[in-house]
Amino acid sequence: MATQLVAFAEPLPLEPNKQLITTPERFEKLIRFLESRPKIVIDYETSGLDYANGAHSIGMGLAAWTDSGQIWNAYVPYRHRTGERQLDFALVAPALKGLLENQAICKIAHNIKFEDHFSRREGWAILGPRYDTMIAARLYDENYSAKLENRAEWDLGIRDSRRWETRVHDRIVALARMNRLGIEAYKKIHGYEELGIELTAQYCGTDVEQTGLLYEFYERAGVSQLYARIWATEMALTSDLCDMEENGLPLDIPYLEDVKRQVVQAQEVAAYQINQVILGGHGINPGSDKEVFDLMWNRMGLRWTKKTKKGAMAVDEEVLSQFSATNAFCYYMLKWREANKIETTYTESLIAMCDPRGVLHPNFQSVGTVTGRLSCGQPNFQNMSADNDDRAIEFSGKKVEKGGVDPWSIRRAFPMRHPGWVRLFFDYSQVELRVLAEYSQDPIMIDSFLRREDLHQRTANEIGAVWGKECPRRVAKIANFGIAYCLSAAGLSRQAHIAESEAEFFMATFFARYSRVAAFREELWGEARRNHCQWTNIFGRTRRVPDLQSGDFRKAKSGERRLIGSAIQGTAAEFTKESIVRANRALKERRIPALLCNTVHDEIQIDTPREYMAEVITIVKPLMEYYPEIKSIPIIADVEWSDKTWADKQDYEEAV
């Protein structure tokens, strides 16, 4: 087969293993070669990244191994807007579709979810086995960037891994200037469609070649075998997350535009109070932290201790809240910032990201965190703020009972997909604490979960019995979620609004009552240090924290905090990831009209017609709760639903 490949090989000057395919004859030979290979590498070049708003593929990079083990690659251009010779898309489409849908061939890509989206734009599917080297990179070592060029440099030792990326960037800068656009604006409109075809072939060929080399490297290291359980989940998840992103969430744009008008007006009112009433016309820019600090510290004489990560004095919500009860400036600054955040973070940006149908399509990433937890962006559905009861009280002038309306509710901007449909919310109940109970084998925690008690109230009772006074549940909740993650007495004092002496007593009592929690932390750190600063969770994912062996005390302590966080949060994340895969597969197999559309940490959201609601719950809830790795306690998925908006969800029992 190597001789067959050479027959169509016409090397470009600098890269003899890179082929530019611009004639039907050479394209046909390329396809015949690729169809005979057990695995191929794929990489689209596109007219932009926003697949939901018109971006499409303009060419495809393909690579495969000859019988002698050499990687050859080719670039197939078909939609460039340069006037250069390229192939007719109608000619290449059937063959490329057949190649991608050939279930006997493993498809390899660095971020295969991206290739999945752009395949779907053409009406194609990526079928058969898949291998994502971006995810393999994270499993091989999660402490380094998963970007292709970085891993080619760090894992493969390729010193000039960015040579063609740099040349492409320089050309895009020039094209942007010619079009009188900023670089990002130009790329959003044109992507690489005006990039010279030969340059694109060099750039794309380098990408598929490096992806193929990374595949070889990670397979020699045994990544897919060492992490077999989570590897199968992660590979299936690339398709399931693509489904979720394609489904997206509809947005009520008129509602959000009305919220924007309200918050803009609220900012104007707060700014007037600050600059005219309080400061007598000698105002400041409320959006400038430097000016706010100077006014508070130097002119008002206010003092606090909190600093930013860079060492500057913080002027965030926590600091302003310290003085807002007695200082009008701080009170109105909080009002201004609240309204400004809603305007900029939610109303403007969400409306701008919608597709023509008014649907938002986020980007879920399996490699966005070192713990393995899913991250989300563009927009971040995990950051859609819950309704604010205080705001509802302020605007209504009365105590808000269940059903009170936050006038600036963001979640109310997410309605149902269709009339007659509902949204189901499957939320793991205190899953991080259940993971902690399983790992620590703390008898009080296990007993509480077996009795199906409220663990936060149980903790309040346990502490209160020793404290000699009632312990508020809210303080116990902060302790349960924080102390295991190495929350300090000062941190507990600040978050729970109690004296630091009380916080110290609380923590001492907590560890006396929940003695196995403290022991588990020490055992975890000791085991990791003995194992080259590595620790593997019950699903097989490894967390590497070199700072555990640091001679710097602060770095070592920081490493301990990161490891305990990864142990608990990372394990909890495995439940959500695997449950997405299980649920999507089960619902598709049964041909139920149900769409997975969102996940927020420990919650999975599914849209379905109301008449299928009970059936979907009957299928999904048991799948989310069956994890034999957890032997001591039950895993519980609570179910809520809504037929109005995200903000209106209620317990499922109220629907029957």
Number of C-alpha atoms within 10 A of each C-alpha: 13 14 10 13 16 12 11 17 21 14 13 14 7 8 12 12 19 27 26 25 24 18 13 14 10 18 21 14 16 23 16 16 17 20 18 13 17 13 20 25 28 25 24 23 26 22 25 20 20 19 19 20 15 13 18 24 25 21 26 21 27 27 27 25 20 17 11 8 9 11 19 22 29 25 29 27 28 23 19 24 16 12 9 12 13 20 19 14 15 9 12 17 15 11 16 16 16 16 22 22 16 17 15 16 20 18 23 24 25 27 21 24 24 18 21 20 24 22 19 15 16 12 10 19 20 23 18 13 15 22 25 21 29 23 24 26 25 23 24 21 15 21 16 13 17 22 14 21 22 17 22 21 15 14 16 15 11 14 12 11 20 18 13 19 19 12 15 19 12 12 17 21 18 13 19 18 13 9 11 11 14 13 17 13 12 19 20 16 16 21 23 24 24 18 18 16 25 15 15 26 27 26 22 27 27 24 28 30 23 24 26 25 17 22 23 13 17 17 15 10 12 14 19 19 12 15 17 15 14 19 21 16 17 22 20 21 22 23 22 22 26 22 18 23 21 21 19 23 23 20 24 17 17 11 16 23 15 13 22 21 12 15 23 16 13 18 21 13 14 23 22 17 20 25 17 13 15 15 13 11 12 10 17 16 12 20 12 9 14 15 14 18 18 13 16 16 14 11 9 12 9 12 12 13 7 14 13 10 8 7 8 11 18 19 19 16 14 14 17 20 16 13 16 17 10 10 14 15 24 22 18 22 24 20 17 23 18 15 22 19 12 20 23 13 14 22 22 14 14 21 18 11 18 21 18 10 10 17 22 25 28 24 20 24 19 21 21 17 15 20 27 25 21 22 18 19 14 14 19 17 22 16 12 14 13 13 19 15 18 12 16 19 17 13 12 14 9 10 12 16 9 9 10 16 20 22 20 22 23 21 18 21 24 21 21 21 22 12 11 12 19 26 27 28 26 23 22 23 15 18 21 21 20 25 21 26 26 19 20 21 20 19 16 18 24 21 15 18 21 12 11 12 12 13 23 21 18 17 25 23 18 19 24 17 13 15 15 8 10 13 19 16 17 13 21 24 17 16 25 20 16 15 18 19 20 18 17 16 21 15 16 23 19 14 14 18 11 13 13 17 11 14 22 16 14 23 18 14 18 22 15 13 17 20 16 20 23 17 14 19 21 14 13 18 20 14 14 22 17 11 12 13 19 18 22 15 15 12 15 16 21 21 24 23 23 16 20 25 17 13 9 11 12 11 15 17 16 15 21 22 19 20 27 20 17 26 25 22 22 25 24 24 20 24 19 23 25 20 24 27 21 19 23 22 14 16 18 12 9 9 9 14 12 21 21 24 22 25 24 18 19 22 20 24 21 23 27 21 19 17 11 16 20 12 12 22 17 11 15 21 19 15 18 22 16 14 14 9 9 15 9 17 19 18 22 20 22 15 21 19 24 22 21 18 19 23 20 18 18 18 13 17 9 8 11 5
